[in-house]
Structure formats: structure tokens, C-alpha cells
Amino acid sequence: ISLYNMYGDFYYFKDADSIILYDQFNKYIAKYGDHYDVYWNQKKIATIEGTNISLLVNGNLILFKNKQNNYIYDINLDSTFVKQYDWYNSFDKGIFLVENNFLTGALDKYHNEIIPCLYDKINTFRDDGYLEVVKDKQRALLDRNGKICIPLDNYTDAFTYSRNLIFAKKGEYHGVYNISEDKWYPASKYQ
């Protein structure tokens, strides 16, 4: 089997039964009888054993089922993990969003849970390491380790940032999270 890409190069997979995946990021999966070989940028990076495997590729993750077990192979870590969540997605700066029973959480780049699957939605807040979580139309701000910086509440405006401070507005009052002190100062009307 040979594979032709959009740049005119040929890639050859000697004696491969079939090509399972090819994408614009130079990821390939080729089936060879009793196993699958995974290639990235023309280099073989993994072999997945088994003859009847269902595969799903999502960014740098390959989700596969072998017999009765579900696994995830992380291309960046060159490691396999037991699949524990219904849905996985590469998110931002080494964080994976995961979902169980339609609730969202997050894992660090080593697949350790940092935010449990309790939230309706998770968004990035700025570029400096904070995540905004939403649950039942309430919002909170967490750091990338899962620590609550601004507690869950019905804030009336989006969180805002100015000079090392993050503001949460509720009505006419502002609570302030001081980044350098790592401390939340709620407005008295919040209490």
C-alpha cells in the first residue's frame, strides 16, 4: 500500500493490510494483520496489539478498544491509559477536557484529574492559567491546578482583569481576586 499526500510525497507501508487514518498533521495508522502501527511525521511511534480494535483519533489522543477494555494512547507522552471518561478533548496548554454523564472536568497533561466532572462548561480565562467553569448558569474561576480562586455564584458580568487583579461583579458590587496574594476578597454584599 502506498499513500500520497498533498505535497507530492509518497509514504510506503510495506505489507500493510490497510491505512486506517491519514491527516494533514502527518499522523497515520496502518493495520498489519494482528496489530496497528501508529506513525507521526514519518516515524513509527507506537504499536497497538490486537486484531479487532476500534480506533478514534482526537488530536494527540488515540482512543481504542481491545476486547472488553477501553484505552487512550497519548502520542505526546508515548503512554497508554485506561479510558475513564465518556469524552476526551485536547484543550489548552496541556489540559484535556473530559466528560462523564454530560458534565465536564479537566485533566493535566499527565492525565491526572485536576477538575472533577461537575461543570456544564469550562472556558479559558486570559492566557495566564485560569479556567472559568459554569454550572447551572453560575460561574467560578479556577487555576490550572483546580483550586477555586473565585467561588461559584451568579455574577452579573464577565470576569475582568486589570493589573494583577481579577474582578467579579454582582449587581453594583465587585469582589476581587488578587493574583500575587492568591487571595479572594468578596464584596460585603456577597456575604
Salt bridges, closest charged atoms under 4 A:
ASP23 OD2 - LYS27 NZ 3.64
ASP34 OD1 - HIS35 ND1 3.02
ASP37 OD1 - HIS35 NE2 3.47
ASP37 OD1 - LYS44 NZ 3.64
ASP74 OD2 - HIS111 NE2 2.71
ASP92 OD2 - ARG144 NH2 2.57
ASP127 OD1 - LYS93 NZ 3.45
ASP128 OD2 - ARG126 NE 3.42
GLU132 OE2 - ARG139 NH1 2.89
ASP153 OD1 - LYS170 NZ 2.97
ASP157 OD2 - LYS169 NZ 3.49
ASP182 OD1 - LYS147 NZ 3.03
